Amino acid sequence: MSMEDAFKKAGYKGGGNLKRRKHESGQPEQTKPPTIVFRENGKLRRSLLTSEAKMWADLLFDNRSGVTATQLRNFFNEVKALQSRIEVGGFDANEAMIGLLKSKAAYAYARAEKKRKKGFDYLKSMIDQSVDLIFKSNSQKKSEEAFNDFALFFEAVMGFFKGR
């Protein structure tokens, strides 16, 4: 008698962690990514840099099926380098490079290993939402402020990600 038959005969219907069983059965569990909002009433939201950044870090990490620390660090380094270029050359001169972040995220998602697709989907969503918020700003000053908010948010996500 096989182990599975013995369990069935004993009346065992399964148990344990439902998330784990879904993952093991090949049906990936997908959580809708949270909506990113940088500011409320003109002020940077505290929860963006605390609880929401932790939630995004958890989604990106996802117990070995998410992005690796090195992959996330590469994107973060791109954002920080772009922030430095904006400080030196101005927002207008580097605006197109901000849009390029979406393309780089899409490319990384397309190249990701099958087991890491879910994490890269969240990374792509985080970058897409953030870049869209930057470009929705109605002035250059607001756009630059939104980009700096994104850089801070990404830094908070990195901190929670590495602190796991």
N, C-alpha and C positions, 0 to 999 in steps of 0.2 A: 504494500500500500504506500502510495506516495505521501509526502508531507502535506500536500494540498488536499488530498482525499481525507487524510486524518483530521485536518482542520475542519473540513466540511462536515464530516461525520460527528465531530464534537460540537457542531453548531456555531463555530467561529465564523463571523461575517466580516471580519476585518476591523481594524481600529487604528489607533495611533493618529498621527498627524495627517489630516486631510490634504494639506498643502504638499506634504512629502509624497503621499500616494499619487496625487495628480501629477507631480513632477516625474515620479518614477514610471508612471503609466504612459509617459510621452505626451501628455496633454499639458502644455505649459500654462501656468496660471498667469493671467495678465491683469495688472492693476492699471486703471486709467491714471495717467500722470496728472499730478495736481497742477492747477493753473498758477502761473507765476504772476505776482503783482509786486512791483518794487516799492511804490510809495502810496501812502494814504494821507490825504489832507496835506500834501506837500512834504511829508516827512517819510524818511526811510522806515519801513516797517521792521520792528524788532523781531517779530516772529519769522520774518524772511531769513534772518541770519541765525536763527536758533532752531526752532522746531521744524520749520519747513526745509531748511538746509539739511538737517539730520534725516528727514524723510526722503529727500532726494538722494542723499548718500546711501541710504539703505536700498533704495530702488536700483541704484547704479551698481552696488556691490552684489546683492542677491546671491549670497552663498556660493560663490564660484561659477555662477552662470552669468555674471555681469561683466563689466569692464574691469580691466586690471588697473592697479595703481599707476603703473607706467603709462598706460593708454590715457587715463584721465589726466595725469600730470602733463602729457604732451599737449592736450587741449588747453589746460590751464596756462601753460607756458605761452601758447599762442595768444591768449587773451591778455596776459601781462605784457608781452612784447608789444602788442597792438596798443595797449594803454600807454606805454612809454613813447611810442611813435606819435600818438595823439598829443601828448604833453609837449613834444618838441615841434611837430609839424602842423598841429591843429586838427580839429575834427573833420573839416571838409576834405582835407587832403587824404584822409585815411578812411573815409566813409565807405568806399567800395570794399575795403578789406574786411570791414565788419560783416558785410553781406556774404563774403567769401567763407566765413565761419560755418554758415548753413551748408554750403557745398562740401566743405571738409567733413562735416558731421555725416552727411548723406553718404559720402565716399567711405568713411570708416564703417558705417552700418553695413554697406554693401559688401565690404571686404571681411567683415567679422566672421569668426567661426560660428557654426550653427549653434553651439551651446552658449555663445555669448550674444546672440542676436537680441535677446530681451534687454540686456543691459545697454546695448548700443542704441536700441530703440528709445530708451529713456534718455540717454545722452543727447540723441538727436532732438527729441522733444524739448529738452531743457534749453538747448542752444537755439532752436527754431523760435520758441516762445520769447526768449530773451532778445534775440535780434529783432523780432517783430515789434516788441515793446520799444526798443531803441528807435526804430524807424517811424513809429507812430507818434513820437514826440513832435510837437508842433513848432519847435525852434531848435536852432543849433545848440543853444545853451542847454535846453532840456534833453536833447539827444545825447550830448556829452555827459550830462548828469546821469541819464539812464544807463549809459555804457559803464560809468564808474560804479553804479549800483550793481550792475551785472557782475563786474569784476569782484566786488565785495562778496556778493552772493556765491560766486564760484569759489572764492577763497574759503568761505564758511563750509561749503559742500566738501571741498578737499580736506579740510580739517577733520570733519566728522568721518569722512571716508577712511582717512589714514588712522583715525583713532579707534577703529573697530577692533 
